[in-house]
Amino acid sequence: MSIVTLKDALNRAKNGKYGIGAFNISSFTFLETIIKAAEDKKSPVITQIAEGHVVDMPNFDSFCKAAVDMASKASVPVVLHLDHGLTLNTVVRCIQNGFSSIMIDASAYPYEENIRRTKEIVNICHSVGISVEGELGTIGGSEANIIKEEDAFTNPNEALDFVKKTEIDALAISIGNVHGNYKGEPKLDFERLETISKLTNLPLVLHGGSGIYDDDFRKAVSLGICKINFYTGNCKSAGKAVMDFIQEDPEKNGTDLMKLIKGIRNNVYETVCHNMDVFGSSNKAW
């Protein structure tokens, strides 16, 4: 297969009633492991880099070349996506590096400014055949408390207006999901999700997938979620591999870097494969 657009992948997911995992590739180890898992599960996959991580990648352009090369040679469809794009400079940089999809996150701005900024990116990206994900509503950050205030949730009527005015290809919504770790039990507003899905008829995106229960994932997908962002859970899997590595034999293993990397690969691989099964994307590659 080859690199595909987010629009193509999510429209197929919407019609097929399954979700596609969007896994952050903050390192080459994550990149190769996630694509390997997708190939073994015969699943389409979204590999993404958050703008917040770009500053920590001094060789970002070189990393992108490796990502494009690996994705283009994969036996399954791969979307190369910018996650939480905040600036025009980073958006353009990612387009130049071969990304097939861009998320513009202007959700922190007032509603009309969110529309203006999102539409600007849509015009640029659509002119060169690249998909765009927008965001409406407030999604809490790392270590955030469970969001309960309805003002922070995505308003269904605003969502319809937002989609019409921006012409985005996918919409990230806030229904009680948060980035990072959940403090307390995550409770998703499924009724709101269903309403937004019916009104917009657009593939919807669930950020903050780590910490959400498998059954809730399945229900969310059945109600219109087509893209599920998952990063913290993979980091925890990698962290567990590091802890196990140190505890097993502190003196000897401290110098066996390849053994450590193998442990990280194995843990992340298992986590990604499990999620592909839960999301319903296994054996859905085309």
N, C-alpha and C positions, 0 to 999 in steps of 0.2 A: 504494500500500500504506500501511502505517502502522507505528507502534511495536508490536513483538510481545514476548512474554516469552522469556526464555532457554530455559525448558522446552519451549515450542512449537518454537522454532528448532532446538534440539539433538535433540529427538526425531525431527524430520524428517531431520536430518543423519544420525542413527544408522540410521534405517530406509533412507535413501538411500545410506548408506556414503560420505559425504563429510564434510569438515571445514569449519567456518566460522571465518574469521579474526576475531580480536578485537583491534582496533587502538586504541591510546590516543589520545585527542583532547585533547592538552595545550594546544592553541591552536585558534583559529577556522580558521586555514589548514589544519591537519590535519583538522578536522571536515569542512569543505566538500569537501576533496580526497578523503577516504576515502569519503564518500557518493557523490560523483561517480563514483569508480572502481566502486563497487558497482552503480550504475545502469547504467553502460556495460557492465559484465560480466554484468549481470542476475543478480547474486549477493546472497543474504542477507548481512547484515554485523552485527557486534557492535561498537558504538562504546563505549569505556569510559574512565573517569577514575579514576585511582588515588587513594586517600585521601592518599597522600604528596604529591600534586600540588595537592590542594585548598588547602593552606595558602599555595601560591604564586599562588593566584587570588583577588585581593581582591574581584573582582566575580563570584564563583562562581555565585551565584544568577542573575545576569543571563546568564552564559554558559550555564547550564542551560536557561534559557528559549529561547535561540537554538538550542541542540542539540535540544530537544524540538520546536520549530517546524520545523526543517530535517528531522528524522527523520520527523515525522508527514506531511510533504509529499513524502517520497521515493517513488519508483516501485517500490522494493523493500522487503522486510521489514528493519527496523532494530531491534536490541536496544540499549537505553540502559542501561549496566551500570556499577555501582561495582566497581572493581578493588581487591583487597586492602583491603577495609573492616576497620578495626581497632577502631572505637569505635561505641557505640550512637548517640551524637550525630550522627556523620556518616551513619550508616545512615538515621536518621530524616530528616535533612536531604535526603538523596537521594530518599527516598520522597516527601517533600513537593514536590520539584522535578520529579516525573514520571518517575523512573527505573522501568524495567520489570524490573530484575534487580539483585540484590545479591550480592557475594561477601563472606563473613565469613571472615577469615583469623585463626584462633586456633591455627594450627599450632605456634606457638612455646611454647604452654602444654602441660603434661602431658596425656596422652591423655584422661582423664576430664573435665578442665577444658575441653579442646577440644570435646568432645561437648556439655557443658553450655552453653557460650557459643554454639556453632553452633545448637543446638536452640532457644535463646532467640530468635535472629534468625529462624530458620525459622518459629516460631510467629507472630511479628510480621508477617513478609512474606507468608506464605501466607494470613493473615487478610484481606489486601487484594489478593490475586491476583498477588503479585510472586514471581518465582523466586529461588532461593538456590543459590549455588555455595559449597561448603566445600573445605577443604584438609587433607590428611593426609600427613605426611612432611615432610622438610626440603628446600626448594628454595633453593639458594645464591643469594647476592646479586650485585650488580654486581661485575665483575672477579673473580668467585669461581673458585677452582680447580675442575676437574672433580671432582664428588663421586663417590668410590669406595666409601666406607664403607657397607655394607649397612644399618647402623642408621639412616642418613639417608633411605633409600628407603622408599616406602610398603609396609607389610606387607599382603599380600593378605587375610589373615584378619581383620586389624584393619579393613581397608577395608570388608569386608562388614558387620562389626559396627557400624562408624561410620555407614554408609549406613542401616542398619536403625534405629538409635537416633536419628539426627538428621532423617531424612526429607528430606534435601537433594535438589535436582534435578540437580545435576552435581557431580562430584568432581575437584578438581585433585590430581594425583599427582606423586610424585617418582620418576623412573626414570633419573636421570643428567642431567636438564635443569637449567640454571641461568639466573638473570636476568642481563641485561646481556651482557658479552662473555665468551666462553669462552677460557680459557687452555689451549691444547691442543685435541685433537680430541674433539668431543662423541661420547659412546658411550651410546646409549640401551639400557636393559634391556628389549628387546622381549618376552622371555619373561615377565617380571614384568607388563608391560602387558597381555599377552594373558590371563594368569591373573586379574588384577584385573577386567578387562572381563567375563570369563565368570562370575566369582563375583558381581559386583554388578549386572550387566545395566543399568548406568547410563551415561549419556553422560559421558565422561572428558575432562579438560582438561589440555592441555600448556602450561605456562608456560615462558618463556624460549625462544621460538621463533627469535629472531634468532641466526644462527650455525649452525643445524641444516641439514643438507643436504636438498635437495629430495627425493631418493629416500627419506631417512629420514622425512620428513613423510608421504610417500605410504604407507609401510609402517605408520607409527603410526596413520594414519587407517584403514587396512585392519584394524587390530587393536583399534579401539575409541575412538581419540581423535576427538572431535567439535568441540572448541573449541581453537583455537590462538592463544595470546597472542603478539603481535608488536609491539614498540615500538622497541627499540634500532636495529633495521635501518632503520626509517623515519627515526629521528634521524640516522643515518649518511647516508642519502640526502639529507636536508635539509642536513646539514653539508657534503656535497660540493658542493651547489648554492652555498652561501655561499663556499666556497673558490674555485670556478670564477668566481664573480661578482667576487671581489676580484682574482684573478690576470688576468682578461681585460683590465681597464682600471682600475687602482686609483684614478686621479684622477676619472674621469668616473663610474664605477659607484658610487662611494662615496655619491652623492646620488640615485641612481635606485632608490628603494626598491621601486617596483612591479616593476621588472625582477628584483630579487632575489626577491620573493615569487613571481613567475611561475616562476622557476627552481626554487624549493622545491616548488611545486605539481607541476611536471612530474616531478621526480625521485621524490617520494613517490607520485604517481599511478602511475608505472611499477612501482614496488616493490609496491604494493598489488595492482595488476592481475595481476602475475606470481604473487603468492602465492595469489590466488583461483583461478588456473588450476591451480597445484600442489595446493592443498587439495581441488580438485574441486568447488568451490561455484559456479563460473561456469555461468550458464544454469540455476541451480537455484532462482531466485526464484519465489515463488508469489503 
